[in-house]
Structures are given as structure tokens and as C-alpha cells.
């Protein structure tokens, strides 16, 4: 094949080659991407958008994103009004970056997941005045300790013919690559030594000038000595056994040390591995947030223990003195009873505050729990007076015994507290029932007390909310926290007997 003689032809061929490299890297996408023009019309999306949100490329390209949000996208998310308001505000004032976490509800064409929305204005090129939006799957991080949750790459659609369209496509690919801090690379194992090709962002991550020559061994040597062998072994397995890899390691450059996520996928010809193609992602900020979160949780736990200890000590002293006074003076029993009730409320407040502070995260080692026997055990630990427990379930749940005990004890206490009509602590006719939900599957806790007015059902889970002067207002907040730890959603309705009914179902399948 003869070499092209025209300089513009060679330049265009190089641009086409560059775009092919971008496409290959971005084809390994773990991010959903919207590219919007200056009028906020969707110029491009990738396949991950369809995977995450159930919206096909053909369905959204050419559509005004504002209309798309109002008519379609917002309903995909939990709390759609908040999602719509936040995103639409970036179009009204397209001068700042926006980042938040949103919860995708499951549907026929999508799975339930948590996504991190990140968007920035496009300031240069043919799409200047538009906006780039990324959606990254952070489900594992939300459901548990935040680990290994980022996969910043994109998939690109087929370009149209012509140099102008090529430049336009390349412009927003470069913008996307920079915003997502993801670079691409290729390794050709057929040459000796293996040849490396990097994109601009890969050079930036390594603190190298674009176009600098880099060899395979040199690329490995950039990794931290403690991580280097692990990276080398992953590359060797990919070349020898055709095994893809996805790992995180520390990269040491001349100017800095940073955490990266590197992904490698074998390239085969006629069944033989001839090279690797992959991406490298700067995840230093996320790692720092993880460490800060761990430190914050440790400080919170220390604070909770300290507060619990420091508050309980003087309270115990006061209670002991009150008992002495009670034994010596019988004439003013009304005042003493009031003081004792105040002490009891303080003790309940401390218990609930500590429980709320220590509740959260995920259930790391769930157990299979027989619901019927478990709720009876919980009932026996609550001051229920003359109230009665009815159990109508044979369901088994998976969860934390400690946290679920808090859930049921607080629900039982809430029913008894608000159903109480006499000095015994509860109306003798009050019945609390634990039963099965069938569509969708789950369980419920219901009572035949006065119930919760519809206007108050949205606010009952807010910390401090209570309709009882002696209540702490934290019991149902703890219930909701524990439910979220188990990926359950809790719905408040009226029971068949006119009381309160709390139904627990898997997130996204609520009644």
C-alpha cells in the first residue's frame, strides 16, 4: 500500500486513528453519558445510559433534555421532583459543576441502582455553551462500605462522514475524557519490546507531556513498589490466559502519588491474544473521601460513647438521690413522680440518640432470621403493659439481629405509647400484629390504636418528630435507618382496624 502524498489526507487519517483509540477505550464504559448542545438538545448518549436508565440512543438524541427530564427521566428516579429541580437549575445557570447521588427505581428496562450524577459546562469547541453529564454506578458504595465503586469510561456512537463531524465528535470525547479523568491505552504484544499507545489523559495522569515515548516496563515501574508486582501479574495473566483485570493501585509520578483504577482487556486475533486494551482512572479524590468517611465514622462512634458515658453518670447519681428522697418523704409524691418521669425520658433520649448515631451503613454479615420467633423475643423486652402481640407470619428474613431488634422494639414501643389509655401503660384491648405482605412480598407491623393522620405520615420518620410530650421523637427515625440498612423501604398506611400499619418491602417494590 502506498503512503498518502497529501498532507491533509495524512492529518485526517491520524485524526481518524485518534478517534478510533478514543472509541476503543470508551467502549469499555461503566459510565452513562449525555452530551448536550448549547440549546440543551441531546447530541449524544452511550449504551450505558440505556443500561442505567432504560433510555435508548435513538429515543433521546435530538430531544431537548429539559423536556426529556420533565416527561421521562425524572420518573426513573426516587424523589423525581428533587432530581428535576437540581438538574434543570444547571441549565438555567450553566456556569458551575454539579454532583449528587440519585436512586434509580427498578423497571422493565432497567435495574435498581444508585448513581452519582456529575455534570459540567462545555466551554470550548463546537458544543461550547452545552453541558456534559455523567452517571456513575455507586450502588456498592451506597449499600455498604464505600469500596470500588467508580468506573469512569464511555461508549461512543458511530460518527458521520466528513472532517467537520470528526472534529466535533473528537471535541466532546476529549471533554468527556477530561471531566471523567479517564485515559486510554493500548499494548501491542506482537512487537519486541511491546509497543504502548496512550491518550492525552493517560499522559496527564502520569504527569508526562503528551506524546512522550513510554515503554511497557517503564509503565509498570510507575506503580508503587508495594503494588507493582500485583499489576505485573495481572498483565501477565491477561496476555497468557486471556483474563481481563480491574484493579486499583498507587501510581508514583515525579510530582505526586495518586490512586488509579486500571482496567485491561485482551485483544485477540484468530483466537490468540495479541495485545491489551484498557483504561486508567484517577480515583485519588474518591480514596481520600473514603478515608475521611472512615475517620468521621470513628470520631462519631467515639463521640457517641463519650456522650453516653458522660450523660449517664450524673443521671444515675440523680436517680439514686431521688430514690433516697422518695424513701424519706412521702408527702409530696406528685413532684417526685414527675422528676422520675423526667429521668426516664432522659434515659430514653440517650438510648435513642446513641442508637441513631450508631445506625447506618450496611449489613455486612446478614443472618437468616425466623421472623415469628424473633418478634416474640423483641416483644418480651418492651414495656407493653396489657397490650397483646399477634404473629401471623412464617417468613424468614436476612439481616442483622442487633439492628432488627432496634427496629421491632421501637415499633412496638411506638404502638404501645400512642395506644396507651390507662395507668397499666397500654389499653388492654390494644393488639399489635406482625404479618406478611404478599404483593410485593415483605412484612408489616400494625396495631388497632388511633392510627397516624395522613397529613403526618410523611413526617413521622423525621428525627425529633413526636406527638407525645413525653416522647423522644427518635424511635421511628431509627426504624427508617435500620430499614434502609437492609435495602427495605417502609410505607405508613392505615391498618384494617384503623390503626397504624408499617409495611417493609424491598427497595423499589413498595406498596
KEPABA-780903 format. One record per residue (C-alpha): residue in three letters; x, y, z. Coordinates in steps of 0.25 Angstrom, whole numbers, padded with zeros to 4 digits, always signed. Layout:
REM KEPABA-780903
ALAXYZ/...
***
This chain:
REM KEPABA-780903
UNK+0000+0000+0000/UNK+0006+0014-0004/UNK+0007+0025+0006/UNK-0002+0037+0004/UNK+0004+0048-0002/UNK-0005+0059+0002/UNK-0003+0065+0016/UNK-0017+0068+0019/UNK-0020+0053+0016/UNK-0010+0048+0026/UNK-0015+0058+0036/UNK-0029+0053+0034/UNK-0024+0039+0035/UNK-0017+0042+0048/UNK-0030+0048+0054/UNK-0038+0036+0050/UNK-0027+0028+0057/UNK-0028+0036+0069/UNK-0043+0035+0069/UNK-0043+0020+0068/UNK-0034+0020+0080/UNK-0044+0028+0088/UNK-0055+0019+0083/UNK-0048+0007+0087/UNK-0045+0012+0101/UNK-0059+0018+0103/UNK-0065+0005+0098/UNK-0061-0001+0112/UNK-0071+0009+0118/UNK-0076+0008+0132/UNK-0082+0022+0132/UNK-0095+0027+0125/UNK-0092+0040+0117/UNK-0101+0051+0112/UNK-0094+0061+0103/UNK-0103+0074+0101/UNK-0102+0085+0091/UNK-0103+0100+0094/UNK-0119+0099+0094/UNK-0118+0086+0103/UNK-0122+0077+0092/UNK-0117+0063+0094/UNK-0105+0062+0084/UNK-0101+0048+0088/UNK-0102+0037+0098/UNK-0096+0024+0100/UNK-0100+0010+0103/UNK-0098+0011+0118/UNK-0109+0021+0118/UNK-0119+0011+0113/UNK-0114+0000+0123/UNK-0115+0010+0135/UNK-0128+0018+0131/UNK-0134+0009+0120/UNK-0133+0021+0110/UNK-0128+0017+0096/UNK-0119+0025+0088/UNK-0130+0026+0077/UNK-0140+0031+0087/UNK-0133+0043+0093/UNK-0123+0048+0083/UNK-0129+0061+0077/UNK-0138+0063+0088/UNK-0138+0075+0097/UNK-0132+0070+0111/UNK-0142+0079+0119/UNK-0154+0073+0112/UNK-0148+0059+0114/UNK-0146+0061+0129/UNK-0160+0066+0131/UNK-0166+0055+0123/UNK-0158+0043+0125/UNK-0144+0043+0132/UNK-0149+0049+0145/UNK-0159+0038+0147/UNK-0148+0028+0147/UNK-0142+0033+0160/UNK-0147+0033+0174/UNK-0151+0047+0178/UNK-0153+0051+0164/UNK-0156+0066+0167/UNK-0143+0068+0175/UNK-0135+0061+0163/UNK-0142+0070+0153/UNK-0141+0083+0160/UNK-0126+0080+0163/UNK-0122+0077+0148/UNK-0131+0088+0142/UNK-0124+0098+0150/UNK-0111+0095+0144/UNK-0118+0098+0130/UNK-0123+0111+0136/UNK-0109+0115+0140/UNK-0099+0107+0132/UNK-0087+0113+0139/UNK-0084+0102+0150/UNK-0081+0088+0153/UNK-0092+0079+0160/UNK-0090+0066+0167/UNK-0100+0058+0175/UNK-0105+0043+0177/UNK-0118+0039+0172/UNK-0126+0026+0173/UNK-0131+0019+0161/UNK-0144+0011+0163/UNK-0145-0003+0156/UNK-0154-0004+0144/UNK-0156-0013+0132/UNK-0144-0008+0124/UNK-0134-0005+0136/UNK-0129-0010+0149/UNK-0130-0003+0162/UNK-0117+0004+0165/UNK-0111+0017+0172/UNK-0104+0026+0162/UNK-0094+0038+0164/UNK-0098+0050+0155/UNK-0087+0059+0151/UNK-0088+0070+0141/UNK-0080+0082+0135/UNK-0082+0092+0125/UNK-0075+0091+0112/UNK-0066+0103+0110/UNK-0059+0101+0097/UNK-0061+0095+0083/UNK-0074+0094+0074/UNK-0082+0090+0087/UNK-0078+0102+0095/UNK-0090+0106+0104/UNK-0095+0092+0105/UNK-0092+0082+0116/UNK-0087+0068+0119/UNK-0094+0059+0129/UNK-0088+0046+0135/UNK-0095+0035+0142/UNK-0086+0026+0150/UNK-0091+0014+0157/UNK-0088+0015+0172/UNK-0098+0004+0177/UNK-0088-0004+0185/UNK-0083+0008+0192/UNK-0097+0013+0196/UNK-0101-0001+0201/UNK-0088-0004+0208/UNK-0075+0002+0212/UNK-0071+0010+0200/UNK-0061+0002+0192/UNK-0058+0000+0177/UNK-0070+0008+0172/UNK-0064+0016+0161/UNK-0063+0012+0146/UNK-0062+0025+0138/UNK-0062+0021+0123/UNK-0071+0024+0112/UNK-0077+0018+0099/UNK-0077+0026+0086/UNK-0087+0024+0075/UNK-0084+0023+0060/UNK-0078+0036+0055/UNK-0084+0042+0042/UNK-0075+0044+0029/UNK-0067+0057+0028/UNK-0056+0064+0035/UNK-0065+0074+0042/UNK-0073+0063+0048/UNK-0060+0056+0052/UNK-0055+0069+0059/UNK-0068+0071+0066/UNK-0068+0057+0071/UNK-0054+0057+0076/UNK-0056+0070+0083/UNK-0067+0065+0092/UNK-0059+0052+0094/UNK-0047+0060+0099/UNK-0056+0068+0108/UNK-0063+0055+0114/UNK-0049+0049+0116/UNK-0044+0061+0124/UNK-0057+0062+0132/UNK-0057+0048+0136/UNK-0041+0047+0138/UNK-0041+0034+0130/UNK-0030+0031+0120/UNK-0028+0020+0110/UNK-0016+0011+0106/UNK-0013+0000+0096/UNK-0002-0010+0097/UNK+0003-0018+0085/UNK+0010-0030+0089/UNK+0014-0034+0075/UNK+0025-0024+0075/UNK+0038-0026+0083/UNK+0038-0019+0092/UNK+0023-0018+0093/UNK+0018-0004+0088/UNK+0010+0005+0096/UNK+0000+0016+0092/UNK-0006+0026+0101/UNK-0017+0036+0100/UNK-0015+0050+0105/UNK-0022+0048+0119/UNK-0013+0036+0121/UNK-0001+0045+0120/UNK-0007+0055+0129/UNK-0009+0045+0140/UNK+0005+0041+0139/UNK+0010+0055+0139/UNK+0016+0054+0125/UNK+0016+0063+0113/UNK+0006+0058+0102/UNK+0014+0049+0092/UNK+0025+0045+0101/UNK+0031+0031+0098/UNK+0027+0021+0108/UNK+0031+0006+0108/UNK+0024-0005+0115/UNK+0034-0007+0126/UNK+0034+0008+0129/UNK+0019+0008+0130/UNK+0020-0003+0140/UNK+0031+0004+0148/UNK+0022+0016+0151/UNK+0014+0007+0161/UNK+0017+0008+0175/UNK+0027-0003+0179/UNK+0016-0010+0188/UNK+0006-0010+0177/UNK+0016-0013+0165/UNK+0016-0028+0165/UNK+0001-0029+0166/UNK-0001-0020+0154/UNK+0010-0028+0146/UNK+0004-0041+0150/UNK-0010-0036+0145/UNK-0004-0032+0132/UNK+0003-0045+0130/UNK-0009-0053+0133/UNK-0017-0045+0122/UNK-0006-0047+0112/UNK-0004-0062+0115/UNK-0018-0067+0119/UNK-0027-0056+0113/UNK-0032-0052+0126/UNK-0037-0037+0128/UNK-0034-0030+0140/UNK-0039-0018+0148/UNK-0031-0013+0160/UNK-0027-0001+0168/UNK-0013+0003+0171/UNK-0004+0014+0175/UNK+0003+0022+0164/UNK+0016+0029+0167/UNK+0020+0041+0157/UNK+0031+0051+0158/UNK+0021+0061+0165/UNK+0011+0053+0173/UNK+0006+0040+0177/UNK-0009+0036+0173/UNK-0018+0025+0173/UNK-0023+0020+0160/UNK-0033+0009+0155/UNK-0027+0002+0143/UNK-0035-0008+0134/UNK-0029-0017+0124/UNK-0036-0025+0113/UNK-0029-0035+0104/UNK-0029-0033+0089/UNK-0029-0046+0081/UNK-0027-0049+0066/UNK-0031-0063+0061/UNK-0032-0068+0076/UNK-0018-0063+0080/UNK-0016-0051+0090/UNK-0008-0041+0082/UNK-0009-0029+0092/UNK-0017-0022+0102/UNK-0026-0010+0102/UNK-0030-0003+0114/UNK-0033+0010+0123/UNK-0027+0017+0134/UNK-0035+0025+0144/UNK-0030+0035+0154/UNK-0038+0031+0167/UNK-0030+0039+0177/UNK-0041+0048+0181/UNK-0050+0036+0184/UNK-0040+0029+0192/UNK-0038+0042+0200/UNK-0053+0043+0203/UNK-0053+0028+0207/UNK-0042+0031+0217/UNK-0049+0043+0222/UNK-0062+0036+0223/UNK-0055+0025+0232/UNK-0049+0035+0241/UNK-0062+0042+0242/UNK-0069+0029+0246/UNK-0058+0026+0256/UNK-0060+0040+0262/UNK-0075+0039+0263/UNK-0074+0026+0270/UNK-0064+0031+0280/UNK-0073+0043+0282/UNK-0086+0035+0284/UNK-0079+0026+0294/UNK-0073+0039+0301/UNK-0087+0046+0301/UNK-0094+0033+0306/UNK-0084+0031+0318/UNK-0084+0046+0322/UNK-0099+0047+0321/UNK-0102+0034+0329/UNK-0093+0037+0340/UNK-0099+0049+0346/UNK-0113+0043+0342/UNK-0110+0031+0351/UNK-0106+0039+0362/UNK-0118+0048+0361/UNK-0127+0035+0361/UNK-0120+0029+0373/UNK-0122+0042+0381/UNK-0137+0042+0376/UNK-0139+0028+0382/UNK-0133+0033+0395/UNK-0143+0045+0395/UNK-0154+0036+0392/UNK-0152+0027+0403/UNK-0151+0039+0413/UNK-0162+0048+0408/UNK-0176+0042+0405/UNK-0184+0055+0406/UNK-0180+0061+0392/UNK-0181+0049+0384/UNK-0186+0056+0371/UNK-0174+0065+0370/UNK-0165+0053+0372/UNK-0172+0045+0361/UNK-0171+0056+0351/UNK-0156+0056+0354/UNK-0155+0041+0352/UNK-0163+0042+0339/UNK-0153+0053+0334/UNK-0141+0044+0338/UNK-0148+0033+0330/UNK-0150+0041+0318/UNK-0135+0046+0318/UNK-0130+0031+0319/UNK-0139+0028+0307/UNK-0134+0040+0299/UNK-0119+0036+0302/UNK-0122+0022+0297/UNK-0129+0026+0285/UNK-0119+0037+0281/UNK-0108+0026+0283/UNK-0115+0016+0275/UNK-0118+0027+0264/UNK-0103+0030+0263/UNK-0098+0016+0262/UNK-0108+0012+0252/UNK-0105+0013+0237/UNK-0096+0007+0226/UNK-0100-0007+0222/UNK-0102-0021+0228/UNK-0088-0027+0226/UNK-0091-0041+0231/UNK-0106-0044+0230/UNK-0113-0055+0237/UNK-0125-0063+0233/UNK-0135-0060+0244/UNK-0149-0067+0247/UNK-0158-0055+0248/UNK-0168-0061+0257/UNK-0159-0065+0268/UNK-0151-0053+0267/UNK-0162-0043+0268/UNK-0167-0050+0280/UNK-0153-0049+0287/UNK-0154-0034+0284/UNK-0168-0032+0289/UNK-0163-0038+0303/UNK-0152-0027+0304/UNK-0162-0016+0303/UNK-0171-0010+0314/UNK-0184-0014+0307/UNK-0194-0013+0319/UNK-0207-0021+0315/UNK-0205-0020+0300/UNK-0205-0033+0292/UNK-0196-0038+0281/UNK-0202-0045+0269/UNK-0192-0052+0260/UNK-0197-0057+0246/UNK-0184-0060+0238/UNK-0175-0071+0235/UNK-0166-0062+0227/UNK-0150-0063+0228/UNK-0142-0050+0227/UNK-0128-0048+0225/UNK-0122-0037+0233/UNK-0115-0032+0246/UNK-0121-0037+0259/UNK-0116-0025+0266/UNK-0121-0015+0257/UNK-0135-0022+0254/UNK-0137-0023+0269/UNK-0136-0008+0270/UNK-0146-0007+0258/UNK-0156-0016+0265/UNK-0154-0011+0279/UNK-0156+0003+0274/UNK-0169+0000+0266/UNK-0175-0008+0278/UNK-0172+0004+0287/UNK-0178+0014+0277/UNK-0191+0005+0277/UNK-0192+0004+0292/UNK-0188+0018+0295/UNK-0199+0024+0285/UNK-0209+0014+0288/UNK-0208+0015+0303/UNK-0221+0020+0310/UNK-0219+0015+0325/UNK-0209+0014+0336/UNK-0205+0000+0332/UNK-0197+0006+0320/UNK-0206+0001+0309/UNK-0220-0001+0306/UNK-0224-0015+0310/UNK-0231-0016+0296/UNK-0219-0012+0288/UNK-0213-0022+0279/UNK-0200-0021+0271/UNK-0200-0031+0259/UNK-0187-0035+0251/UNK-0191-0041+0238/UNK-0187-0044+0223/UNK-0188-0035+0211/UNK-0191-0042+0198/UNK-0191-0032+0187/UNK-0180-0028+0188/UNK-0174-0038+0198/UNK-0170-0033+0211/UNK-0175-0032+0225/UNK-0183-0022+0233/UNK-0185-0017+0247/UNK-0199-0012+0250/UNK-0208-0008+0262/UNK-0222-0005+0265/UNK-0219+0008+0272/UNK-0223+0022+0268/UNK-0214+0022+0256/UNK-0206+0033+0249/UNK-0213+0044+0241/UNK-0210+0044+0226/UNK-0204+0058+0227/UNK-0194+0053+0238/UNK-0189+0040+0231/UNK-0178+0047+0223/UNK-0172+0054+0235/UNK-0173+0043+0245/UNK-0159+0038+0242/UNK-0152+0052+0244/UNK-0143+0052+0256/UNK-0150+0059+0267/UNK-0164+0057+0262/UNK-0173+0053+0273/UNK-0188+0055+0276/UNK-0186+0052+0291/UNK-0180+0062+0301/UNK-0172+0050+0307/UNK-0167+0044+0294/UNK-0153+0046+0289/UNK-0157+0047+0275/UNK-0145+0037+0270/UNK-0151+0024+0270/UNK-0157+0024+0256/UNK-0145+0031+0251/UNK-0137+0018+0256/UNK-0147+0009+0249/UNK-0145+0016+0236/UNK-0130+0016+0237/UNK-0130+0001+0240/UNK-0139-0002+0228/UNK-0130+0006+0219/UNK-0118-0002+0224/UNK-0126-0015+0219/UNK-0130-0009+0206/UNK-0144-0008+0210/UNK-0154+0003+0209/UNK-0164+0006+0219/UNK-0178+0010+0216/UNK-0188+0016+0226/UNK-0203+0014+0224/UNK-0215+0011+0232/UNK-0217-0003+0237/UNK-0230-0011+0235/UNK-0234-0008+0249/UNK-0232+0007+0247/UNK-0218+0008+0254/UNK-0204+0010+0248/UNK-0198+0000+0239/UNK-0183+0000+0235/UNK-0180-0009+0223/UNK-0166-0013+0219/UNK-0162-0017+0205/UNK-0150-0018+0197/UNK-0146-0004+0191/UNK-0153-0001+0178/UNK-0164-0011+0180/UNK-0172-0003+0190/UNK-0187-0004+0192/
***
